[in-house]
């Protein structure tokens, strides 16, 4: 069993890399990819821990991008480029490489977004929330993200968002921090084409993370079967090799359907739990939200062969 989508305290997860590696070993995982958002700063610490535990580590990152090929239509009819997340496996780690330069630009963009988000939340009544307080909740200052804002909102203003619970956590993102939320501030300005260009010649394998969350308004089988094939065909034609068909947040039936559609499109059905530790306490490492996720070992072999 493998898990190719996890997060540590270097971005928006709660577990330090060494603790995450130990949990993976105790669970019996063969291989793991630490895919922190827009950064590989956690890689060295994770690599050391995995080497001690005889756990195979797949260098990875989750990148925030825009896909103008499938714009999102707002209530007023206006179209904006669609925000998506892309997993990059076996990416170069040298700071001067174009992939790392792209990640640096995204981190700068994130820092600017966080400043605007803190100001926006104070305007909306979260008067005790400061960016310094939010940043203090992250191990890596460059990895401050919306879960750190959410934790501060629960701690500092429970009278607005209610007590912290899995239900209220999800509701907070829907009502406040997620796309369409009252405090939502867009982050990225770089596109999928930018990432594909940066990765050229590097043997990096790109896979779209949680594609249904990225591209569809709901996950009914009829809609997935109708809408996903042209999306996958477009992604494959542009150079994306994989799609996260074995996603920890979907049902077994949906995963089976997405694996079939990925195969039909000539793509690798990658997979992972999207583990964030305490920040998503209902998602288990390796096992996903429902506890029945099993990403086949062969998926990693296919990724290696595609390099």
HELIX and SHEET records of a PDB file:
HELIX    1   1 UNK A   17  UNK A   27  1                                  11    
HELIX    2   2 UNK A   43  UNK A   53  1                                  11    
HELIX    3   3 UNK A   98  UNK A  123  1                                  26    
HELIX    4   4 UNK A  131  UNK A  135  1                                   5    
HELIX    5   5 UNK A  141  UNK A  143  5                                   3    
HELIX    6   6 UNK A  146  UNK A  156  1                                  11    
HELIX    7   7 UNK A  158  UNK A  161  1                                   4    
HELIX    8   8 UNK A  166  UNK A  172  1                                   7    
HELIX    9   9 UNK A  173  UNK A  177  3                                   5    
HELIX   10  10 UNK A  192  UNK A  199  1                                   8    
HELIX   11  11 UNK A  211  UNK A  215  1                                   5    
HELIX   12  12 UNK A  221  UNK A  238  1                                  18    
HELIX   13  13 UNK A  252  UNK A  264  1                                  13    
HELIX   14  14 UNK A  277  UNK A  280  5                                   4    
HELIX   15  15 UNK A  297  UNK A  305  1                                   9    
SHEET    1   A 7 UNK A   2  UNK A   6  0                                        
SHEET    2   A 7 UNK A  31  UNK A  34  1                                        
SHEET    3   A 7 UNK A  56  UNK A  73  1                                        
SHEET    4   A 7 UNK A  79  UNK A  89 -1                                        
SHEET    5   A 7 UNK A 205  UNK A 208 -1                                        
SHEET    6   A 7 UNK A 242  UNK A 247  1                                        
SHEET    7   A 7 UNK A 268  UNK A 272  1                                        
END                                                                             
